[in-house]
Amino acid sequence: MSRREDRVREAYELSRMLVAVTDEAKSDFTRIAASFGLSVPMARALVSLEQPCPMSELADQLACDRSYVTSIADHLEQQDLAERAP
């Protein structure tokens, strides 16, 4: 087997392991969020809110529609986990 083939095989194995770790992390995040009564988008919003930011910026960070962030903010406010300010 050539050095190039070894490198390709290594890259494939590393990629496969990375995908497996990513899948496991997503599953863990979903389970942990649910244990706090949060949907994944709500938990992602909380993680993104290290400091106050405009809802449009949060929508960009979450890569979602601004109207959806309004819904997320409504739910977080109802649970006293966040508040909106002008």
DOMI-702878 format. One line per 5 residues: number of its first residue (from 0); for each residue x, y, z of N, C-alpha, C. Coordinates in pm, whole numbers, plus 50000, padded with zeros to 5 digits. Example, Ala and Ser with C-alpha at 12.3 -4.5 7.8 and 13.67 -1.06 7.14 Angstrom:
2
0) 51319:49431:50780:51230:49550:50780:51320:49670:50780 | 51285:49775:50708:51367:49894:50714:51290:50003:50787
***
This chain:
86
0) 50084:49883:50000:50000:50000:50000:50090:50124:50000 | 50054:50222:49919:50137:50343:49906:50110:50439:50021 | 50201:50531:50037:50187:50633:50141:50058:50714:50119 | 50028:50745:49995:49906:50820:49963:49782:50742:50005 | 49778:50614:49975:49665:50531:50013:49650:50525:50165
5) 49763:50518:50236:49759:50520:50382:49698:50651:50433 | 49738:50760:50374:49687:50891:50416:49538:50903:50386 | 49495:50853:50274:49353:50857:50238:49273:50772:50337 | 49324:50653:50369:49256:50565:50464:49249:50632:50602 | 49359:50695:50645:49361:50767:50773:49259:50880:50774
10) 49256:50957:50666:49162:51069:50657:49018:51017:50662 | 48992:50907:50595:48859:50847:50598:48822:50806:50740 | 48912:50738:50810:48885:50692:50947:48862:50811:51041 | 48944:50913:51029:48927:51032:51112:48794:51100:51084 | 48755:51108:50958:48627:51167:50922:48511:51087:50980
15) 48521:50956:50969:48417:50869:51023:48403:50887:51174 | 48517:50896:51245:48515:50915:51391:48457:51052:51427 | 48491:51153:51348:48439:51287:51374:48287:51290:51359 | 48236:51225:51257:48091:51218:51237:48026:51146:51355 | 48086:51037:51401:48030:50962:51514:48028:51047:51641
20) 48136:51119:51667:48143:51205:51786:48040:51317:51775 | 48026:51375:51657:47928:51482:51636:47786:51431:51660 | 47755:51315:51606:47623:51255:51627:47596:51231:51775 | 47695:51181:51846:47679:51155:51989:47660:51286:52067 | 47736:51389:52030:47723:51519:52098:47584:51578:52075
25) 47532:51567:51953:47397:51616:51924:47294:51541:52008 | 47309:51411:52017:47217:51330:52095:47224:51369:52243 | 47344:51388:52295:47361:51428:52435:47298:51565:52459 | 47322:51660:52368:47267:51794:52383:47114:51789:52385 | 47056:51711:52295:46910:51697:52289:46856:51640:52419
30) 46921:51537:52470:46877:51472:52595:46888:51568:52713 | 46998:51640:52722:47019:51733:52833:46919:51849:52825 | 46898:51904:52706:46801:52011:52689:46663:51963:52734 | 46624:51845:52691:46494:51790:52728:46481:51771:52878 | 46590:51736:52945:46584:51716:53091:46553:51847:53164
35) 46577:51961:53096:46543:52091:53152:46413:52145:53094 | 46344:52063:53017:46218:52104:52956:46236:52201:52840 | 46351:52194:52774:46380:52284:52663:46388:52208:52532 | 46342:52273:52428:46364:52219:52293:46508:52249:52256 | 46558:52184:52153:46695:52210:52108:46712:52357:52065
40) 46619:52415:51987:46637:52556:51951:46640:52650:52073 | 46556:52622:52173:46557:52705:52293:46690:52691:52366 | 46741:52571:52378:46870:52550:52445:46983:52616:52366 | 46979:52605:52235:47082:52670:52152:47078:52821:52170 | 46957:52877:52180:46945:53022:52201:47007:53061:52335
45) 46979:52984:52439:47037:53015:52570:47189:53007:52568 | 47242:52907:52502:47387:52892:52492:47447:53010:52414 | 47374:53060:52317:47423:53171:52235:47417:53306:52306 | 47336:53313:52412:47313:53441:52479:47408:53461:52597 | 47538:53468:52569:47633:53498:52674:47614:53639:52726
50) 47569:53727:52638:47538:53864:52674:47419:53908:52590 | 47350:54013:52632:47234:54057:52554:47271:54088:52409 | 47179:54058:52321:47199:54090:52179:47063:54108:52113 | 47060:54181:52004:46933:54198:51930:46883:54062:51879 | 46752:54051:51870:46694:53925:51823:46738:53894:51680
55) 46761:53997:51600:46807:53972:51462:46945:53907:51463 | 47030:53949:51556:47163:53888:51568:47152:53743:51615 | 47061:53720:51709:47039:53582:51755:46990:53494:51640 | 46902:53547:51558:46853:53471:51442:46969:53436:51350 | 47061:53530:51330:47178:53502:51247:47264:53394:51310
60) 47287:53401:51441:47370:53302:51511:47308:53163:51501 | 47174:53157:51510:47105:53028:51506:47073:52985:51363 | 47101:53071:51266:47073:53044:51125:46927:53007:51105 | 46839:53093:51159:46697:53069:51142:46625:53200:51114 | 46499:53189:51080:46416:53304:51049:46393:53389:51174
65) 46389:53519:51157:46369:53610:51271:46236:53586:51340 | 46132:53549:51266:46002:53523:51329:46010:53401:51419 | 46095:53305:51384:46112:53186:51468:46182:53223:51599 | 46276:53317:51594:46343:53363:51715:46242:53431:51807 | 46144:53499:51751:46039:53560:51833:45965:53452:51911
70) 45936:53342:51846:45869:53230:51913:45957:53171:52022 | 46085:53154:51992:46179:53102:52093:46185:53197:52212 | 46196:53327:52184:46202:53427:52292:46075:53424:52376 | 45959:53408:52311:45832:53398:52386:45837:53282:52484 | 45882:53167:52438:45888:53049:52524:45989:53067:52638
75) 46105:53124:52607:46206:53146:52712:46157:53246:52815 | 46085:53349:52771:46028:53446:52866:45922:53380:52954 | 45839:53295:52895:45735:53226:52972:45796:53139:53082 | 45916:53088:53059:45983:53003:53157:46081:53083:53244 | 46077:53216:53234:46166:53306:53310:46313:53274:53289
80) 46349:53236:53168:46489:53205:53135:46555:53318:53059 | 46475:53411:53007:46528:53526:52933:46423:53634:52936 | 46469:53754:52909:46373:53865:52897:46418:53956:52784 | 46319:54016:52721:46349:54110:52614:46354:54251:52673 | 46445:54328:52618:46456:54468:52659:46474:54554:52535
85) 46424:54677:52540:46439:54765:52423:46585:54802:52400
***
